[in-house]
């Protein structure tokens, strides 16, 4: 790569990073269409900069995160592994990289490896991101194995850390919902379900754009006979960006919308 090419690559990489940050700010402002446009632009700029040889670890991490959100998990994994080779990376940046690499492993179906990776990140610090992400992984693992003991204990700790974190509330709600589906005692089943719905409602109040909460809350409203309420929630969710990192996909939401429309 020539000197001028290097300058251009650095400029593109810088633009990609700034565009990525701007997209996240737009999402926080509820400007979802503009956010999506900016994310697509950032993804294109990251790709052009990468092809020109731009290899700063922070940009590689950002490119990897966006690749994951776009559904290209193999590319995301490769980019994050490349970023991890930077021995000069700051501890906080490596922490962020490990958390996102754990999410990538989880989305690729390797929940045990994802749990192992985020526990490595937790050795650097325990914060809300670790509590919510590991809590989500443990609930998913429990749903697969049927053993909820660790998920229950960890999410109890997460609630002690922050009982108003919308992602933690969603994890606890899902955990109670999945437990209710396995419970044979009718009274206990209803109690678990009621707890799940209460936490989903609180999570939705605190973070109206949390798509997983919208989906499960809609399901519960439908089951309780409130089809119109469920449909309203689903349409609300479909108005928001739904990336490939989200456990609930846009096609799933669209199919559910059609189902609810037929039920009216």
TASUL-V268094 format. One record per helix or strand. SS is the DSSP state (a for helix, b for strand). FROM is the first residue (numbers start at 1). TO is the last residue. If there is no record, write none. Layout:
SS:FROM:TO + SS:FROM:TO
This chain:
a:3:28 + a:32:51 + a:57:69 + a:73:83 + a:91:107 + a:111:122 + a:128:145 + a:149:161 + a:166:182 + a:186:206 + a:211:223 + a:227:238 + a:250:263
